[in-house]
Amino acid sequence: MNLVRFQPQRHNPAQNDASPAYQPLSRLHNDIDRLFQEFFGDTPSIFRRSDMFSRLPDFLPSLDLKSDPKAYTLSLELPGVAPEEVKVELNNGMLSISGEKKREECGKDASQHVQERCYGSFSRSMSLPEDADLEHISAAHKDGVLTISIPRKTPEKPQSRAITVTRG
């Protein structure tokens, strides 16, 4: 299974003025931005922030994969996502997990001042290894963690038999 963890970069312009320790990094960041602007100009590019980050999901659950001789165990952090909002599917050896973390409404007389939590639809897919027992996969949702158990097939023992040698 090939999984790459996505770690979004967060940039806070206020940090540039908060401490002298940030100034060299800030200058480097600005120089790199200027070089990209000079090189690419205003032409559309996959390297520009607005293009690249506009297609990223708002919510992407963290995933852990463990294995032992008997099974693979996949765990996804899904805080605030009800089990009914999660869909786990298997199609041609591909395991897909999708769902939605819904935004909590503030109420008509309330105001939201800070929002650090992420919301939105999510989807993760991965191909399962050859020794995965596709008929006995199970999933459980407890305390905001979805755990998917994928048993391994018992390896077939090589069959051997004696072959009679005749005079020929």
C-alpha positions as CSV (number, residue, x, y, z in Angstrom):
1,M,0.0,0.0,0.0
2,N,1.3,3.4,-0.9
3,L,0.1,6.2,1.3
4,V,1.6,9.7,1.6
5,R,0.6,11.8,4.6
6,F,-0.5,15.3,3.6
7,Q,0.6,18.0,6.0
8,P,-0.7,21.4,5.0
9,Q,1.6,24.4,5.5
10,R,0.2,27.2,7.6
11,H,1.5,30.7,7.1
12,N,0.8,33.4,9.6
13,P,2.0,36.8,8.4
14,A,1.8,38.1,12.0
15,Q,4.8,35.9,12.8
16,N,7.1,38.0,10.6
17,D,6.9,40.9,13.0
18,A,6.5,39.0,16.3
19,S,10.2,37.9,16.7
20,P,13.5,38.8,15.2
21,A,14.1,35.0,14.8
22,Y,11.5,34.9,12.0
23,Q,13.0,37.7,10.0
24,P,15.7,35.7,8.1
25,L,13.1,33.1,7.2
26,S,10.6,35.7,6.2
27,R,13.2,37.3,3.9
28,L,14.0,33.9,2.3
29,H,10.3,33.2,1.9
30,N,9.8,36.6,0.2
31,D,12.8,36.1,-2.1
32,I,11.5,32.7,-3.2
33,D,8.1,34.2,-3.9
34,R,9.7,37.0,-5.9
35,L,11.7,34.5,-7.9
36,F,8.7,32.4,-8.8
37,Q,6.8,35.5,-9.7
38,E,9.6,36.7,-12.0
39,F,9.9,33.3,-13.6
40,F,6.3,32.4,-14.1
41,G,4.8,35.9,-14.3
42,D,1.1,36.0,-14.4
43,T,0.8,32.9,-16.6
44,P,-1.3,30.0,-15.1
45,S,1.0,27.5,-13.3
46,I,0.6,24.5,-11.2
47,F,3.2,26.0,-8.8
48,R,1.2,29.0,-7.9
49,R,-0.4,28.8,-4.4
50,S,-3.9,29.7,-5.5
51,D,-3.9,26.9,-8.1
52,M,-2.3,24.3,-6.0
53,F,-4.2,24.8,-2.7
54,S,-7.6,25.4,-4.3
55,R,-8.0,21.6,-5.0
56,L,-6.9,20.3,-1.6
57,P,-9.7,19.0,0.6
58,D,-10.7,21.0,3.7
59,F,-10.7,17.9,5.9
60,L,-8.4,14.9,5.4
61,P,-8.4,12.4,8.3
62,S,-5.1,11.2,9.6
63,L,-4.5,7.5,8.9
64,D,-2.4,4.8,10.6
65,L,-1.6,1.4,9.1
66,K,-0.3,-1.4,11.2
67,S,0.3,-5.1,10.4
68,D,1.1,-8.3,12.2
69,P,1.3,-11.9,10.9
70,K,-2.5,-12.3,11.2
71,A,-4.0,-8.9,10.0
72,Y,-3.6,-5.4,8.8
73,T,-5.2,-2.7,10.9
74,L,-6.2,0.7,9.5
75,S,-7.1,3.5,11.9
76,L,-8.6,6.9,10.8
77,E,-9.1,9.8,13.1
78,L,-12.7,11.0,12.6
79,P,-13.5,13.3,15.5
80,G,-17.0,14.7,15.2
81,V,-18.0,12.4,12.4
82,A,-20.9,10.1,13.2
83,P,-20.7,6.4,12.0
84,E,-23.7,7.0,9.7
85,E,-21.6,9.7,7.9
86,V,-18.8,7.2,7.0
87,K,-18.9,4.9,4.0
88,V,-16.4,2.0,3.6
89,E,-16.4,0.2,0.2
90,L,-14.3,-2.5,-1.4
91,N,-14.1,-2.6,-5.2
92,N,-11.7,-4.8,-7.2
93,G,-9.1,-4.9,-4.3
94,M,-9.4,-1.2,-3.7
95,L,-10.6,-0.1,-0.2
96,S,-12.3,3.3,-0.2
97,I,-13.3,5.3,2.9
98,S,-15.4,8.4,2.4
99,G,-17.7,10.7,4.4
100,E,-18.4,14.1,5.6
101,K,-17.6,16.1,8.7
102,K,-20.4,18.6,9.0
103,R,-20.0,22.1,10.3
104,E,-21.7,22.9,13.6
105,E,-24.1,25.8,13.3
106,C,-23.5,28.7,15.6
107,G,-27.1,29.7,16.3
108,K,-28.9,32.8,15.2
109,D,-27.7,35.0,18.2
110,A,-24.2,33.7,18.4
111,S,-21.0,34.8,16.6
112,Q,-18.0,32.7,15.8
113,H,-14.7,34.4,16.6
114,V,-12.2,31.6,15.9
115,Q,-12.4,28.6,13.7
116,E,-9.5,26.2,13.7
117,R,-11.4,22.9,13.1
118,C,-11.8,21.7,9.5
119,Y,-15.0,20.5,7.9
120,G,-16.1,19.0,4.6
121,S,-16.2,15.8,2.6
122,F,-13.3,13.4,2.6
123,S,-12.2,10.4,0.7
124,R,-9.2,8.0,1.1
125,S,-8.5,5.0,-1.2
126,M,-5.8,2.4,-1.2
127,S,-5.1,-0.9,-3.0
128,L,-5.0,-3.8,-0.6
129,P,-2.1,-6.3,-0.7
130,E,-2.4,-9.7,-2.3
131,D,-2.5,-11.5,1.0
132,A,-5.6,-9.5,2.3
133,D,-8.6,-11.7,3.0
134,L,-11.2,-9.6,1.2
135,E,-14.1,-11.6,2.4
136,H,-13.6,-11.0,6.1
137,I,-12.9,-7.2,6.4
138,S,-14.6,-5.5,9.4
139,A,-15.0,-1.9,10.5
140,A,-15.8,-0.3,13.9
141,H,-16.2,3.3,14.9
142,K,-15.4,4.1,18.5
143,D,-14.5,7.4,20.3
144,G,-13.9,9.2,17.0
145,V,-11.6,6.6,15.5
146,L,-12.6,4.3,12.6
147,T,-10.7,1.0,12.8
148,I,-10.8,-1.3,9.8
149,S,-9.5,-4.9,10.4
150,I,-8.2,-6.7,7.3
151,P,-7.3,-10.3,8.0
152,R,-4.4,-11.9,6.1
153,K,-5.0,-15.1,4.1
154,T,-3.3,-18.1,5.6
155,P,-0.5,-19.0,3.3
156,E,-1.1,-22.2,1.3
157,K,1.2,-25.0,2.2
158,P,3.1,-26.3,-0.8
159,Q,1.7,-29.6,-1.8
160,S,4.1,-32.4,-2.3
161,R,3.7,-35.9,-3.4
162,A,5.9,-38.8,-4.2
163,I,6.4,-39.7,-7.9
164,T,7.0,-43.3,-8.8
165,V,10.0,-43.9,-10.9
166,T,9.5,-46.8,-13.4
167,R,12.0,-48.6,-15.5
168,G,11.9,-47.2,-18.8
